[in-house]
Amino acid sequence: MNPKTPKESLTIMNELVLPNDTNMLSNLMGGRLLHLMDIAAAICGQRHSNKVVVTASVDNVSFSQPIKMGDLVIIQAQVTRAFTTSLEIRLDVWAEHIPSGKKVKSNEAYYTFVAVDENNRPVRVPEVRPETEEEQNLYDGALRRRQLRLILAGKMKPDEATELKALFVPK
């Protein structure tokens, strides 16, 4: 299985915020945004793995800027690292007010997906080969983020987290 670069899975999704997508303040509902982010990340994961992927986890998602009705939501998803059967995918979300051309970053998040076969069993995924300094930084940080996810989920003991020991285990 040949490694793939992050740009091979890059997914950019655009969606116009319509009245049915908004809350009482005419802002995009958070659940609707999470839904769109999940779709963009799934497309990205499937492009990387050439398999069906399922959501395994969603890291903290903070909504720093509201997205208004009529804005264009731009979601960029890119694989940062692949593990045996799982993929970490970074998502960056912007809101663009088309008439003014103003574009603001709304939020970012990391999603984890697992590639599965036709029997819903996990299958191996290609490795990621970073090409840029930014891609390499995201790749390097992915192991720490993964270990933290596993600790928080109770699937790893803090003293087993080789990348995080300094945070959890006193010297």
N, C-alpha and C positions, 0 to 999 in steps of 0.2 A: 504494500500500500504506500503510494508516494505521498510525501508531505505536501501540504497546500499552503499558499500564502494567505494572509488575512484579506487581501484585496480580492481574492477569488470568491470569497463568500460575502463580500460587502453587499448589503441590501439597504437601499434608500427608499422609504415608503412615504408617500404624500397623501394626506387626507384633509379634506375641507371640513371644518367644524360647522355643522348644520344645527338648526334649532333643536332637533330631537336628541342631539348629543350633549346638550347643555343642562346645567342646573338652574336654580331660580335666580342666580346672579349672572346668567348668560356666559358662564365659564364652562369649558369642557369638563364633563364629569370625570373624576379620577378613575373610576372603574372602566369607563370607555377608553381612556388613555392606556390603562394597563392591558386591556384587550388588544388594542392596536399594537402595543409594544410586543405582546406575546406572539402575535402573527408575524411581525417583522423579524423577531428573533428566530421563530420556527423556520421561516423561509431561509434565513441566513444559515442556520444549522443544517438544514437539508441540502443546501448548496455545498456546504463543506463536506458532509458525510455521504451524500448521494443516497441517503436513507431517510425513512420516516423518523422524526425526532419527537420526543415528548418532554414537556416541562418538568424539571426535577426540583428547581428552586428559583426563587426570585429574591434578590438581595433587597435591602432597604431602598425604597423609592421615596424621595422627598420631592415635593412639588414646590419649587422655588419661585416660579413665575406662572400666573394663571394664563390659560390659553382661551381667548375670547371667541364667541360665535363669529363666524366669518373668517377667522384666521386659518391659515394653512398650517397643519401639523406636519413637521418633517421629522421622521424617525430614521436614524442611521444605526444599523446593527452590523457588528463585525466580530468574528471569532477572535478571541484573544489567546486561547490555549485549548488544546485537546488533551484529555487524559485517556484512559483505556477505551471507555465507551461513552464518556461525557465530554461536553463542550461548554466552555465558558464564553458567553457572548456579551459584549458591552453594547449598551444602547445609549445614544445621545438624542435628546428630543429638543427641537426648536419650534417656536411659533413664529410665523411670518405674517405680518399684516401686509397683504399684497398691494393695496393702493399706495401706502407710504414707502414700501420696501423695507420697513423696519423688521429686523429678525432678532429674537432674543432666545437664549437658551432657557428651556423650562426645567428640564431635569436630566438625570442620567441614572443608569442602573446596570447591574450585572444579572443576567439570567443564566441558569444552567439547564442544559438539555441532555437527554440520553438518546442515543440512536438505537432503534429497535428493528428487529426483523419482522417477517410476516406473522410470527407467533408471539409478538410483543416481548421477545427476549433481547436483552442488550447485546449489541454487536460492536466490534472494534470500529474506531474512527481514525481517519488519517491524522498524523501529527500536524502541528502548525509550524511554519517556517517564517518567523518575522523578517521583514526586510528593512524597516526603518527604525530609528532610535525609539520613537514613540511606541511602535509595535513591540519592540524588545522590552521596553519598560512595562507595558501591559502584560506581556507574556511572563516576565519575571515576577510580577506581583500576583499573578493568577494562582500560584501555589499557596501563597499566604492566605489569599481570599478563600481558596478551597478548604484549607485546613480550618480556618475560622468557621466556615459554614458547617463543616463536619462536627466540630466541637459543639457549636450551638444546637445542632440537631441530635446530639448525644451519640454520634456514630464514631467519634474519636475522643480519646482522653487527652486533656491538655498536655500531659507530659509526652505524648506521642507526636505532637505537632513540631516537627523538626524546625520549621520556619518560624514558629511562633513561641518557642520555649522562653525566649527573653521576656515576653509579655506575661507568661503564665507561671513560670517556675522560677522561684527565687534562687539566686546563685549561692 
